Amino acid sequence: MVNIPRLVVAAPSSGSGKTTVATGLMAAFAARGLAVSGHKVGPDYIDPGFHTLATGRPGRNLDAYMCGPDLVAPLFAHGARGCGLAVVEGVMGLYDGASGLGELASTAHVAKLLRAPVVLVVDASSQSRSVAALVHGFASWDTGVRIGGVILNKVGSDRHEALLREALEESGVPVLGALRRAEGVSVPSRHLGLVPVAERRSDAVAAVAAMAGQVAAGCDLEGLLALARSAPALPDAGWSAREAVGGAFGGAFPLPAPSRNRGSAPDPAPQTPAGLDSAGPKPVVAVAGGAAFTFSYAENTELLAAAGADVVTFDPLRDEALPLGTRGVVIGGGFPEVYAPELSANEALRKAVAELALSGAPVAAECAGLLYLARSLDGLPMCGVLDADARMTKRLTLGYRDAVALTDNVLAPAGARMRGHEFHRTVIEPGAGDEPAWGMHRPERRVEGFVRGNVHASYLHTHWAAWPGTAARFVARCRG
């Protein structure tokens, strides 16, 4: 059993102030000396960066679509191990889940999986007594969701706050905070999300400090902590990267457990080929980082290490060579279009990556990594590993995806089914190589991505905790 005090910060809709409240709570409690763990519902990479600043610990994602409902509590317990408080920031509105799949992957779904009380953040800027009807509706919609308190955001005045509090007395849900509009707590946004911490580190630090100050001044921290401590123990000891990969190597490609809303489960996926050998020195796996490549899940790197890799981070904006002894490269997502001139100007590293790929070393690239491996991005030379050109557009591609590996590759055997998400405003032409990476089955059928020797490049973001064989397979290929 795991007994971790915890809260889920949710809202009726996007834009209500979840990030401000959740990040402010994390920072305010951390400033009191409490060990705090930050989590984000869904696939978002950017909010966890602010959680990391607030807590000093890696921000973690809890995604019931990509990882399956059965992994949510174990991954939560893993990330929050040793903490006196965990704060989970929701996604969109409380009951908004994966499109067409009921509650799956919604904040409400995750709150129920964690048996955690919910704090509802309400934008009260254009209402008074109606706030009680709103809160009552959310509290009564699903009796499996426990709304333990309300934080009123964007309150206009003392009189406005008094009217709101008076109305909510009839709802039976306590008011645990009231926040005025404040300067300094907002941060620039891009592509439906905040600008990543790595792009504006000093400003982000100041913004997090402002959030902490606003929340500490306007919220009942003792009441919130008491609510968090009322959460019951979870019957799970926590996820382990080493156990997930079956020791140094091994593991399979299990599908996430199906939701009751999904009906029958898909056919079983093929297993990872047997015979992976962990003998010999650890291969160096270089993982792209820095301001241009900020999108990654902490568990992916932990799985690489558990599978026997020596994981070393490099910055394509600054480093002119790959880490010494690199045997494989992983390039995650981010906003490379913002840094295309700088990435292109680092010709020495572009050539090093191209030469490593040409040598047959494993290279795995997601989204931004795909663009970096292309021949060009917005007309500027990139690594040239792929015979394709990328450019920025005005159209946003966003959503969960169901995919099957069409070609045997460094991440998965042909036929392996995986779930992921796309999030980009770029296009690459052609959209798939002669050996495509994926066949997409949701929301539409199409082929996507590139497999070229030991190079795997695609727009699809995946969470390897759901498929630990991915890391094991990649490291095995690095050993040769």
C-alpha positions in Angstrom: 0.0 0.0 0.0 1.2 3.5 -0.8 -0.1 6.4 1.3 0.7 9.7 -0.6 -1.3 12.8 0.2 -2.6 14.1 -3.1 -4.9 16.5 -4.9 -6.2 16.8 -8.4 -6.5 20.4 -9.7 -9.3 20.5 -12.3 -11.6 23.1 -13.9 -14.8 23.3 -15.8 -12.9 24.2 -19.0 -9.5 25.1 -20.4 -8.3 28.6 -19.6 -9.7 28.7 -16.0 -6.3 28.8 -14.3 -5.4 25.2 -13.6 -1.7 25.7 -14.4 -1.4 28.8 -12.2 -3.1 27.2 -9.3 -1.4 23.8 -9.6 2.1 25.2 -10.1 1.5 27.8 -7.4 0.4 25.1 -5.0 3.5 23.0 -5.8 5.9 25.9 -5.3 4.1 27.3 -2.2 4.2 23.9 -0.4 7.8 23.3 -1.6 8.8 26.7 -0.1 7.5 25.4 3.2 9.9 22.5 3.1 7.5 19.8 1.9 8.7 17.3 -0.7 6.2 17.9 -3.5 5.6 15.8 -6.7 4.0 17.4 -9.8 2.0 15.5 -12.3 0.0 16.3 -15.4 -3.0 14.5 -16.8 -2.6 13.8 -20.6 0.3 14.0 -23.0 1.3 17.6 -22.5 5.1 18.2 -22.2 5.2 21.9 -21.3 3.3 22.1 -18.0 5.5 19.5 -16.4 8.5 21.8 -17.1 6.9 24.4 -14.8 6.1 21.7 -12.3 9.8 20.8 -12.3 10.8 24.4 -11.5 8.2 24.5 -8.7 9.2 21.2 -7.0 12.8 20.5 -8.0 11.7 17.0 -9.1 10.9 15.7 -12.6 7.4 16.6 -13.8 5.4 13.4 -14.7 2.6 12.7 -17.0 -0.4 10.4 -16.3 -2.1 9.4 -19.5 -4.7 6.7 -19.4 -5.0 6.6 -23.2 -1.3 6.1 -24.1 -0.3 4.0 -21.0 -3.6 2.4 -20.1 -5.7 2.8 -17.0 -3.8 0.1 -15.1 -0.5 2.0 -15.3 -1.8 5.4 -14.0 -1.6 4.6 -10.2 1.8 2.7 -10.5 3.3 5.6 -12.5 1.9 8.1 -10.0 3.4 6.1 -7.0 6.8 5.9 -8.8 6.9 9.7 -9.4 5.6 10.7 -6.0 7.7 8.2 -4.0 9.0 9.8 -0.8 6.9 12.9 -1.1 4.7 14.5 1.4 2.3 15.9 -1.2 1.5 15.2 -4.8 -0.4 17.7 -7.0 -1.9 16.5 -10.2 -2.9 19.2 -12.8 -5.8 18.2 -15.0 -6.4 18.6 -18.7 -9.1 20.6 -20.4 -12.5 20.4 -18.5 -12.9 17.9 -15.7 -14.9 15.4 -17.7 -13.3 15.9 -21.1 -11.6 12.7 -22.3 -10.3 11.2 -25.5 -12.6 12.0 -28.3 -15.5 9.5 -28.7 -14.3 7.3 -25.8 -16.3 8.5 -22.9 -14.3 9.3 -19.7 -11.1 7.6 -20.9 -8.0 9.8 -20.2 -10.1 12.6 -18.7 -9.1 14.3 -15.5 -12.1 12.7 -13.8 -11.0 9.3 -14.9 -7.5 9.8 -13.6 -8.8 11.2 -10.3 -10.9 8.0 -9.8 -8.0 5.8 -10.7 -5.9 7.6 -8.0 -8.8 7.8 -5.5 -7.8 11.5 -5.2 -10.0 14.5 -4.1 -10.5 17.1 -6.7 -10.1 20.9 -6.3 -12.2 22.7 -8.9 -10.7 26.0 -10.2 -13.5 28.2 -11.4 -13.1 31.3 -13.5 -15.5 33.6 -11.6 -14.8 36.7 -13.6 -18.3 37.0 -15.2 -20.6 35.4 -12.6 -21.8 35.6 -9.0 -24.6 33.4 -7.7 -24.5 31.2 -10.8 -21.2 29.8 -9.6 -23.1 27.7 -7.1 -25.1 26.0 -9.9 -21.9 25.4 -11.9 -20.1 23.8 -8.9 -23.2 21.8 -8.0 -23.5 20.4 -11.5 -19.8 19.3 -11.6 -20.0 17.8 -8.1 -23.1 15.8 -8.8 -22.4 14.7 -12.4 -20.3 11.6 -11.4 -20.6 10.4 -7.8 -17.3 8.5 -8.3 -15.5 11.9 -8.4 -15.0 13.6 -5.1 -14.9 17.4 -5.4 -13.4 18.4 -2.1 -13.1 22.2 -2.6 -13.3 25.2 -4.9 -10.7 27.8 -5.7 -12.2 30.9 -7.2 -10.0 32.5 -9.8 -10.1 36.0 -11.4 -12.2 37.5 -8.6 -12.8 41.2 -9.2 -13.1 42.7 -5.7 -13.9 42.0 -2.0 -17.6 42.5 -2.8 -17.4 40.0 -5.7 -15.7 37.5 -3.5 -18.3 37.9 -0.7 -21.1 37.2 -3.2 -19.4 34.1 -4.6 -18.7 32.7 -1.1 -22.3 33.4 0.0 -23.7 31.5 -3.1 -21.3 28.5 -2.6 -22.5 28.1 1.0 -25.6 26.4 -0.4 -23.5 24.0 -2.6 -21.9 22.1 0.2 -18.5 22.4 -1.4 -16.0 24.5 0.6 -14.2 27.5 -0.8 -10.5 26.8 -0.3 -9.2 29.9 -2.1 -10.0 33.1 -3.9 -7.4 34.6 -6.3 -7.5 38.1 -7.8 -6.3 39.0 -11.2 -2.5 39.5 -10.9 0.3 40.7 -13.1 3.4 38.5 -13.4 1.7 35.1 -13.1 1.0 34.6 -16.8 3.5 33.2 -19.3 3.5 33.4 -23.1 1.6 30.6 -25.0 2.2 28.8 -28.3 0.4 26.0 -30.1 -2.3 25.6 -27.4 0.3 25.5 -24.6 2.8 27.5 -22.7 6.2 28.4 -24.0 8.6 25.8 -22.6 10.7 26.6 -19.5 14.0 26.0 -21.3 13.2 28.8 -23.8 12.8 31.5 -21.1 14.3 30.1 -18.0 14.7 33.3 -15.9 11.2 34.6 -16.8 9.8 31.1 -16.0 11.4 31.2 -12.6 9.9 34.6 -11.9 6.5 33.4 -13.1 6.6 30.4 -10.9 7.6 32.5 -7.9 4.7 34.9 -8.7 2.2 31.9 -8.9 3.5 30.7 -5.5 3.0 34.1 -3.9 -0.5 34.5 -5.3 -1.6 31.1 -4.3 -0.1 31.3 -0.8 -1.8 34.7 -0.2 -5.2 33.7 -1.6 -5.6 30.0 -0.7 -6.2 28.0 2.5 -3.0 26.0 2.4 -3.7 24.1 5.6 -7.2 23.2 4.4 -5.8 22.0 1.1 -3.1 19.9 2.8 -5.8 18.4 5.0 -7.9 17.5 2.0 -4.8 15.9 0.3 -4.2 13.9 3.4 -7.7 12.5 3.4 -7.0 10.5 0.2 -6.9 6.8 1.0 -3.9 4.6 0.5 -3.3 3.2 -3.0 -2.9 -0.6 -3.3 0.2 -0.4 -5.5 3.9 -0.2 -4.7 4.8 1.8 -7.8 6.2 1.3 -11.2 9.8 0.2 -11.7 11.7 0.8 -14.9 14.0 -2.2 -14.2 11.1 -4.5 -13.5 9.3 -3.2 -16.6 12.2 -4.2 -18.9 12.6 -7.5 -17.2 16.0 -6.8 -15.7 18.7 -5.3 -18.0 16.9 -6.5 -21.2 13.7 -8.2 -22.3 10.1 -7.1 -22.1 7.2 -7.2 -24.5 4.9 -4.8 -26.2 1.7 -5.2 -24.1 -1.3 -3.1 -25.0 -2.6 -0.8 -22.3 -5.6 -2.3 -20.5 -8.8 -1.4 -22.3 -11.3 1.0 -20.8 -14.9 -0.2 -20.2 -15.8 2.4 -22.8 -13.8 0.8 -25.5 -15.5 -2.6 -25.7 -13.4 -5.6 -26.6 -9.7 -5.4 -26.5 -7.6 -5.4 -29.7 -5.7 -8.5 -30.7 -2.5 -9.2 -28.8 0.6 -7.5 -30.2 3.7 -9.5 -31.2 6.4 -10.0 -28.6 9.9 -8.6 -28.6 12.3 -11.2 -30.2 14.0 -13.3 -27.6 17.7 -13.6 -27.0 18.6 -10.1 -26.1 22.0 -10.2 -24.5 23.2 -7.7 -21.8 26.8 -8.7 -21.8 29.6 -6.2 -22.4 30.0 -2.5 -21.5 27.0 -0.1 -21.5 26.4 1.5 -24.9 26.3 5.3 -24.8 22.8 6.5 -25.9 22.8 10.3 -26.7 19.5 12.0 -25.9 18.8 15.4 -27.4 18.1 18.2 -25.0 18.4 21.9 -24.7 15.8 24.6 -25.7 15.0 23.1 -29.1 14.2 19.6 -27.8 12.3 19.8 -24.5 9.6 17.2 -25.2 10.3 13.9 -23.5 8.9 11.7 -20.8 11.1 11.0 -17.8 10.2 7.3 -17.9 11.6 6.9 -21.4 15.1 7.8 -20.3 14.7 5.7 -17.1 13.8 2.7 -19.2 16.9 3.2 -21.5 19.1 3.3 -18.4 17.3 0.2 -16.9 17.8 -1.6 -20.2 21.6 -1.1 -19.9 22.3 2.2 -21.6 24.7 4.9 -20.5 22.3 7.8 -21.2 24.1 11.1 -22.0 22.3 14.4 -22.9 23.5 16.6 -25.7 22.3 20.0 -27.0 22.0 20.3 -30.8 22.1 24.1 -30.4 25.5 24.2 -28.6 27.4 20.9 -28.9 29.5 20.5 -32.0 30.0 16.8 -31.5 28.0 13.8 -30.1 29.0 12.5 -26.7 32.2 10.4 -26.8 31.4 6.7 -27.7 27.8 7.3 -28.8 26.2 4.1 -30.1 22.7 5.4 -30.6 20.7 8.7 -30.6 17.2 9.6 -29.4 15.8 12.9 -30.5 12.5 13.8 -29.0 10.0 16.6 -29.6 10.1 20.4 -29.2 9.9 23.5 -31.3 12.9 23.2 -33.7 11.2 25.6 -36.1 11.9 28.4 -33.5 15.6 27.5 -33.6 16.0 26.4 -37.2 18.7 29.0 -38.0 20.8 27.9 -35.0 20.3 24.2 -35.6 21.3 24.7 -39.3 24.3 26.8 -38.4 25.7 24.0 -36.2 27.0 22.2 -39.3 29.5 20.1 -37.3 26.8 18.4 -35.3 24.5 17.9 -38.2 27.3 16.1 -40.0 28.1 14.0 -37.0 24.4 12.9 -36.7 24.2 12.1 -40.4 27.5 10.1 -40.3 26.3 8.1 -37.2 23.0 7.3 -39.0 24.9 6.3 -42.2 27.1 3.9 -40.1 24.0 1.9 -39.1 23.8 3.1 -35.5 20.2 3.2 -34.1 18.5 6.6 -34.3 15.0 7.2 -33.0 13.3 10.6 -33.7 9.9 11.9 -32.7 8.3 15.0 -34.2 11.0 17.7 -33.7 13.6 14.9 -34.2 11.9 14.0 -37.5 12.3 17.6 -38.7 16.0 17.7 -37.6 16.8 14.5 -39.5 15.1 15.9 -42.7 17.0 17.5 -45.6 15.7 20.9 -44.8 13.4 22.8 -42.4 11.8 26.0 -43.8 14.5 26.0 -46.5 17.4 25.7 -44.0 19.7 22.7 -44.2 19.2 20.0 -41.5 20.9 16.7 -41.1 19.9 15.2 -44.4 19.4 11.7 -43.0 15.9 11.6 -44.7 15.1 12.5 -48.3 12.3 14.8 -47.2 11.8 18.5 -46.5 9.8 20.1 -43.7 8.1 23.4 -43.4 5.9 25.4 -40.9 2.2 25.8 -41.7 -0.8 27.5 -40.0 -2.6 24.1 -39.5 -2.4 22.5 -36.1 -2.3 18.7 -36.1 -3.3 17.5 -32.6 -4.8 14.3 -31.1 -4.4 10.8 -29.9 -3.5 8.1 -32.4 -3.7 4.3 -32.7 -0.8 3.0 -34.8 0.7 -0.3 -36.0 4.4 -0.7 -36.9 4.5 -1.4 -40.6 8.2 -2.2 -40.8 10.5 -4.0 -38.4 12.6 -1.3 -36.8 14.8 -0.2 -33.8 11.7 0.5 -31.6 9.2 -2.2 -32.4 8.7 -5.4 -34.5 6.5 -5.2 -37.5 2.9 -5.6 -36.4 3.3 -4.1 -33.0 0.4 -1.9 -32.0 1.1 1.3 -30.1 -0.8 4.4 -29.0 0.6 7.9 -29.1 -0.3 11.5 -30.0 0.6 14.1 -32.5 1.2 17.8 -31.8 2.6 19.9 -34.6 2.1 22.8 -37.1 4.6 21.5 -39.6 4.4 19.2 -42.6 7.0 17.0 -44.1 7.1 16.1 -47.8 6.9 13.2 -48.5 4.9 12.3 -45.4 6.2 8.7 -45.4 9.2 6.8 -46.8 9.3 3.7 -49.0 9.3 1.8 -45.6 6.8 3.8 -43.5 7.1 3.8 -39.7 3.4 3.6 -38.8 0.0 2.7 -40.2 -2.4 5.0 -38.4 -5.9 3.7 -37.5 -7.3 6.6 -35.5 -8.8 9.0 -36.3 -8.1 8.3 -40.0 -6.2 5.6 -41.9 -2.9 6.6 -43.4 0.8 5.8 -43.4 3.3 8.0 -41.7 7.0 8.3 -40.9 10.3 6.7 -42.1 12.3 3.6 -41.4 15.7 3.6 -43.1 18.1 1.0 -41.8 18.3 1.6 -38.1 16.7 5.0 -38.3 13.1 5.5 -37.1 11.6 8.9 -37.6 8.0 9.9 -37.1 5.6 12.6 -35.9 4.1 10.1 -33.4 5.0 10.7 -29.7 4.9 7.6 -27.6 5.2 6.9 -23.9 7.6 3.9 -23.5 6.3 2.9 -20.1 3.4 1.3 -21.9 5.8 -0.6 -24.1 9.0 -1.2 -22.2 10.2 -3.5 -24.9 10.9 -0.4 -27.0 13.8 0.7 -24.8 15.1 -2.8 -24.5 15.0 -3.3 -28.2 16.7 0.0 -28.9 19.5 -0.6 -26.4 20.0 -4.2 -27.8 20.5 -2.7 -31.3 23.0 -0.2 -29.9 25.1 -3.2 -28.7 25.1 -4.5 -32.2 
